[in-house]
């Protein structure tokens, strides 16, 4: 029997329509964490709290993997999340979809922890890295041999290294 894999994460906030997050939504998480790198504590309080939570989670996960401390922190934040199970059909097979219900105006950390833990457990954050450029340090997902988040960062870093070498 073929195992049905989840292709999305559904979240209902404040009793509204479910929001669908899929593998393409990983960029939303990465952008949120990178936003904290760029803007720091400036901006709306809830946006700062969300981006700071994402930054801290991704920093810990990228550096040390799923440590007991990270798992304990995630479980603490996810305690109030309630799930509802829906059964559906996809390609003539039954699939189970769990929908997370978040309480009215959930803390940004709860939302960040839920999305992060769901996406990490589905393998969508495999290959999470930090840019090797000292000026950048942004998160990105890339192959094992990729060091920089963009061609610009890679080029800038190589030029800087070459200039330093030629200076000596």
N, C-alpha and C positions, 0 to 999 in steps of 0.2 A: 504494500500500500504506500502510495506516495504521500509524503508529509506536506501539508499545505503551509506555506510560509506567509507571514504577514507582509503585506506590501505597503501598509500605512499605519499611522497612529492617529486615533480619533480622540479629540478632546472637546468636551462641552464645558464652557465657562459661563457662569452667570445665567444658566438655563437657556442659553441661545442655541442656535443651530450648531451641530458638530463642526469643528474645524479639522480638516484633514492635513496631516503632515506625512510626507513620504520621503523617500531617499533624497529627492531634490531639495527637501526642506533643511537638509544638513547645513546648507549655506546660510540659512537663517540663524542657526546656532553659532556658526563660525563668525558671521558678521556681527552678532551680538557680543561675542567675546572680544573681537577685534575693536569694536566700538569703544569698549572700556579702555583698551590700550591707547586709542587716539584721543578720546575726550575726557577720560578720567572721571572725576566726580561732578563734572559740569553737565547740566541738562535737567530735564524733569526727573523728579525723585524716583518714580517707578521705573523709568527707563534705565537710570543709573543702577538701581538695585538689581534689575534683571540682567543687565550686561555684566555687572560685577559678579553675580552668582555664576553666570556662564563662564566668565574668565577664570574664576577660582576652580570650578569643576574641571574645565578643560586643562588648566595648568597642572592640576594634580594627576589627572588621567594620563596626560601626555608624558609627564615626567616619571611617574611610578606605576602606572597601570591601575587596575582595580584593587587597591589596597583595602584592608579591613576598615581603616579610618574613613575612606571615601564611601564605602558601602554603608557604614554606620550613619554617616552624614546624610546620604541619600534616603535611607530608611526612615530617619528621623523626620525629614521634610515630607516624605511621601505618605506618612501615616494617615493624614486626613483625606487622601484621594480615594474615592469610591469608584468601583468599576461595574459596568453593566455588560453582559455578554449577549451578543447578537449572533444568530446563525444565519448564514446566507449561502448562496450558490455562486460558484465561479467555475466555468468550463465543466459543468456537470459534476462538480465535486462540492461537498459541503465544506464551508470554511467558517471558522469562528473569529469574530472580531470583538475585541474588548474596547469599550468606550470609557474613557476616564471622565468622571464628573468632578469638577473642581468647584469648591464652595464659592459663594458670592464674593467677588473681589478677592481672589486668592493672593497670598503673598507672592511677589515675583520669584522668590526662591523656590516655592513649591512648583510653579509652572516650569521654571528652568530645570529643576531636578527631574521632573517627570519626563520632559522631552529629552533631556540628556540621557537619562538612564534607559529610556525606551530605545532611543537611536543607537546607543552603545551596545545594548544587549542584542539588537538585531544585526550588529556588525557594520552599521552604517558609518561608524567613526573609526573603522580600521584604517590605518595609515595616517592618523592625525599627527601632525608635526608642527614645529615652530620654525619660522624663517630664521636662517643662520645669520642673517644680516643684523648687526648690533643695533642699527638705527631702526629696524623694523620690528622684529620679534612677533609678527602676526601668525595666527594659526592658519593652517591649510591642510588639505588632504592630498597626499601625493605618494608616488612610488617610493620604494626604499632608498633609491639613489638620488632623489631630488632633495636639494638643500634649501632652496629659496622659494618663496611664495609666488614669485612672478619673474618674468624675464628681466624686468627692470631691476629688481633687487639683485639678481644674479650678476647682471652686467655691472652694476654699480660696485658690487663687492669685488669682482675680478679686476676692475679698473683700479680700485683703491689698493688692492694687493699688489698689482703691477707697479703702480706709482711708488709705493712704499719700497718695493724691491729695487727699483731704478734709482731711488734716492740714496740708497746705501752705497 
